[in-house]
């Protein structure tokens, strides 16, 4: 929470996003250069990509979760919930090779029990 608070204090959230320098000796706090990295996926998306893209990503995830819930595809729904919880402390929301859930709203979702 400290690093996320530091992010908002030093950078804030812009409409169209911004570039952040992250890593060791990346931010000046109390006259000392120190480690800085945004761990939370939510804070990262809104800080780096801005309000507009941040809300589009959250809306895409919401549409996908609602879609699989209506189709009663519980395995995919649990995956959405796990990514939502993990994004509080991790930054994997946009890692397509780990988390391809952003594609779900644009795909045909079919359960194995569905008949053609």
RODO-2510 file (C-alpha; in nm, 4 decimals, decimal comma):
residues 116
     n   res          X          Y          Z
     1     x     0,0000     0,0000     0,0000
     2     x     0,2910     0,2321     0,0667
     3     x     0,4142     0,2189    -0,2946
     4     x     0,0636     0,2676    -0,4331
     5     x     0,0158     0,5693    -0,2059
     6     x     0,3534     0,7004    -0,3220
     7     x     0,2380     0,6567    -0,6828
     8     x    -0,0714     0,8689    -0,6291
     9     x     0,1240     1,1278    -0,4311
    10     x     0,4033     1,1729    -0,6877
    11     x     0,2248     1,1038    -1,0171
    12     x    -0,1514     1,0997    -0,9742
    13     x    -0,3797     0,9668    -1,2486
    14     x    -0,3932     1,1431    -1,5841
    15     x    -0,6668     1,1209    -1,8454
    16     x    -0,4416     0,9577    -2,1061
    17     x    -0,1745     0,8030    -1,8808
    18     x     0,1948     0,8702    -1,8347
    19     x     0,5374     0,7101    -1,8140
    20     x     0,6732     0,6034    -1,4764
    21     x     1,0330     0,5185    -1,4006
    22     x     1,0312     0,2045    -1,1880
    23     x     1,3060     0,0002    -1,0255
    24     x     1,5827     0,0657    -0,7772
    25     x     1,6693     0,4308    -0,7158
    26     x     1,3672     0,5345    -0,9199
    27     x     1,1923     0,7828    -0,6924
    28     x     1,3088     1,0592    -0,4597
    29     x     1,1422     1,0451    -0,1191
    30     x     1,2656     1,2580     0,1734
    31     x     1,5844     1,3401    -0,0178
    32     x     1,6711     0,9722    -0,0724
    33     x     1,6486     0,7770    -0,3972
    34     x     1,4616     0,4556    -0,3280
    35     x     1,3023     0,1476    -0,4819
    36     x     0,9758     0,2109    -0,6640
    37     x     0,7420    -0,0333    -0,8372
    38     x     0,3640    -0,0367    -0,8729
    39     x     0,2515    -0,3830    -0,7625
    40     x    -0,1272    -0,3469    -0,7840
    41     x    -0,2657    -0,4171    -1,1301
    42     x    -0,5459    -0,1669    -1,0788
    43     x    -0,3155     0,1171    -0,9758
    44     x    -0,0711     0,0272    -1,2553
    45     x    -0,3365     0,0347    -1,5279
    46     x    -0,4857     0,3662    -1,4195
    47     x    -0,1481     0,5324    -1,3561
    48     x     0,0272     0,4151    -1,6737
    49     x    -0,2659     0,4096    -1,9178
    50     x    -0,4924     0,6750    -1,7653
    51     x    -0,8612     0,7044    -1,6836
    52     x    -0,9948     0,6288    -2,0321
    53     x    -0,8013     0,3085    -2,1035
    54     x    -0,8279     0,2015    -1,7375
    55     x    -1,2060     0,2122    -1,7460
    56     x    -1,2155     0,0384    -2,0857
    57     x    -1,0066    -0,2471    -1,9445
    58     x    -1,2256    -0,2792    -1,6340
    59     x    -1,5401    -0,2710    -1,8476
    60     x    -1,3960    -0,5410    -2,0747
    61     x    -1,3205    -0,7619    -1,7743
    62     x    -1,6695    -0,6980    -1,6329
    63     x    -1,8401    -0,7839    -1,9621
    64     x    -1,6347    -1,1040    -1,9847
    65     x    -1,7192    -1,2082    -1,6282
    66     x    -2,0900    -1,1402    -1,6814
    67     x    -2,0829    -1,3297    -2,0113
    68     x    -1,9325    -1,6466    -1,8616
    69     x    -2,1584    -1,6234    -1,5545
    70     x    -2,4689    -1,6113    -1,7789
    71     x    -2,3359    -1,9108    -1,9738
    72     x    -2,2823    -2,0864    -1,6372
    73     x    -1,9205    -2,1513    -1,7235
    74     x    -1,8073    -2,1581    -1,3631
    75     x    -1,4454    -2,2496    -1,4328
    76     x    -1,3937    -1,9338    -1,6390
    77     x    -1,5875    -1,7268    -1,3845
    78     x    -1,3606    -1,8491    -1,1036
    79     x    -1,0628    -1,7583    -1,3225
    80     x    -1,2009    -1,4027    -1,3572
    81     x    -1,2461    -1,3781    -0,9798
    82     x    -0,8938    -1,5109    -0,9145
    83     x    -0,7417    -1,2539    -1,1516
    84     x    -0,9494    -0,9765    -0,9904
    85     x    -0,8231    -1,0701    -0,6435
    86     x    -0,4650    -1,1287    -0,7615
    87     x    -0,4619    -0,7838    -0,9234
    88     x    -0,4920    -0,6232    -0,5816
    89     x    -0,1341    -0,7291    -0,5078
    90     x     0,0034    -0,8393    -0,8451
    91     x     0,0295    -0,6977    -1,1917
    92     x    -0,0926    -0,9667    -1,4289
    93     x    -0,4117    -0,8117    -1,5666
    94     x    -0,2549    -0,7284    -1,9017
    95     x    -0,0161    -1,0245    -1,9292
    96     x    -0,1883    -1,1962    -2,2213
    97     x     0,0483    -1,4970    -2,2099
    98     x    -0,0595    -1,5638    -1,8486
    99     x    -0,4081    -1,4184    -1,8575
   100     x    -0,5946    -1,4217    -2,1915
   101     x    -0,9258    -1,3245    -2,0247
   102     x    -0,9385    -0,9887    -2,2062
   103     x    -1,0314    -1,1833    -2,5215
   104     x    -1,3406    -1,3496    -2,3663
   105     x    -1,5889    -1,0657    -2,4369
   106     x    -1,5027    -1,0958    -2,8078
   107     x    -1,5257    -1,4774    -2,8256
   108     x    -1,8054    -1,7301    -2,8478
   109     x    -1,8162    -1,9001    -2,5064
   110     x    -1,9583    -2,2492    -2,5043
   111     x    -1,9843    -2,4975    -2,2197
   112     x    -1,9137    -2,8642    -2,2839
   113     x    -2,2746    -2,9464    -2,1929
   114     x    -2,4141    -2,7113    -2,4640
   115     x    -2,5677    -2,8829    -2,7644
   116     x    -2,4887    -2,7483    -3,1142
***
